[in-house]
């Protein structure tokens, strides 16, 4: 994995998921974070609440959302989840909708939060990374995409 990137395991990867709306898409990412032991279910609610309160700021690039909430007692460990959506889902972003890849990010230590976001940004400096993730058909492929880019 790229330096400072939170742990990503096969249990945190959901491919070709169907979500009726952005809330359901974020809930899928949250459930994956729970599945890998990074968060408690209340963290998922906090991710949804952040978007409800602040709008679709999590849609950070065309087709890509970075769902997260503040570190707190619902974060058990650093973790990363990746959900690909088929079909893509609108989050309400004026330029970057619809979203086909949702990253769920949980960071236990507020000081590491910016490092983790920067490490993710480095992965997506490669202009093909989002499309590659959206088209991935196996967890091994996703792990390669996320770990093979610096």
Buried (B, 14 or more C-beta within 10 A) or exposed (E): BBEBBBEBBEBBBBBEBEBEEBBBBBBBBBBBBBBBBBBBEBBBBBBBEBBEEEEBEBBBBBBBBBBBBEBBEBBBBBBBBBBBBEEBBEBEBEEBBBBBBBBBBBBBEEEBBEBBBEBBEBBBEBEEBBBBBBEBEEBEBBBEBBEEBE
